[in-house]
Amino acid sequence: MKRSCEEARTVAQRGDYYAGDWEPWRKLVDEYQTVLTAHAAEFGIDNRFELEQAVVKDAKAEDANVGR
């Protein structure tokens, strides 16, 4: 899901700024934050920042392993 957010952001950043271009990114980010919050609550994780950093790290590691 984090990867999808980043892909949507990349698409929105292509070319000139139009508010509508950012709508898919906004929706994905809202969904991502909702899921992240639910996961933290379910597993008793108090520090959402550390959780999000772990998600980012895992996504980057998966991206680096694609095609190997």
N, C-alpha and C positions, 0 to 999 in steps of 0.2 A: 504494500500500500504506500509506503514511503517513497518507493521508487516511482510509482505512478504519479505521486505529487510532484516529484522533481521533473519528470517527463512533461507534465502539463505546464509547469513553470517555464521550462525551456521553450515550449511551443508558444506560450504567451509572450515571451520576451523577443520573439522574432519580429522584426519590423517595428512599425510605429505603435504607440500605445493606444489601445482601444479598450475601454472598460469591459466590454463583452468578451474580449479575448481571454480575460482573466477568470471568467465565471467557472469554467471546468476546474481550474486550479483551486478556486475558493471552495467549491463543493467537495473536492477530494481532501483538502486540508481540514475542513470541518469534520468529515467522516473519520479521517485519520486521528484527529485530536479526541474525538468521541471514543474511538476504539482504544486509544492509548490510555485514556482516563479510566475506562472500564477495566482494562487489563491491570492497571495499577491498583485499582480498588479490589479486584478479585484476588490478587496475590499479595495484598497488604504492602505494596510498595509506596513508601512515603515520598521518595524523591523522584518526581516525574522527569526532571532534567536528566538525571543519570539514566533513567529508563530510555528516554528519547536518544541520548547519546549512544547507548548500546544498540538501539535499532539502526541508527545511522551507520555505525561501525559495521554491523552485520550486513547491511545492504551494500556497503562499499566492498566488503570482502566477497560477497556473492558476485558483484559486478566484475571484480578482478578475476574471478575464477571462471567466468563465462568463456566458453570456447577452449578450455584447457583439456 
